[in-house]
Amino acid sequence: MAKAAVAVSGRLARVYFVLLRAGRPMGVREVQRLAGLSSPSSAKHYLDKLVELGLAEKTSGEYVAKVSGQSLMSVYIGLLGSVVPRLVPYAVFSTVLLAVFSTLAKPPIECVVVAAVPTALLWIEGLRLLHLAKKLAAEKVEPEERR
């Protein structure tokens, strides 16, 4: 039986982005501090939930982000210490390829336009997802309710 896609939001997404951005194993207190959580037990709760969802792994007391194809969060990757949508590197590659092709082959303008449309769509969607990730990361952390 296929697993349903996993959607992550709120503090759980913030903790996932902290792990993804770091790109290395992190302890509970470090995650707590970087995610702006009120206690280590809150951080551990969210980290354990990420492990349960298959979005993180726990090894020797530390947690590391894992990108799961079953998750809607798989559209983001950790790249050079930041979280970016997968579409952004594709858009960069497509733009460079289009520029090199246009410069070296000097194709008719129609060919350039046909190639530029999908490149523009990659940029539009990539930047939209990047904006959403930054908005989530910049959200003001409200105090947590006591459990």
Secondary structure, DSSP 4 states (H G I P E B T S, - for coil): -PPPPB---HHHHHHHHHHHHH-S-B-HHHHHHHHT-S-HHHHHHHHHHHHHHTSEEEETTEEEE---TTBGGGGEEEETTEEEETHHHHHHHHHHHHHHHHHHH---HHHHHHHHHHHHHHHHHHHHHHHHHHHHHHSPPPPPPP-
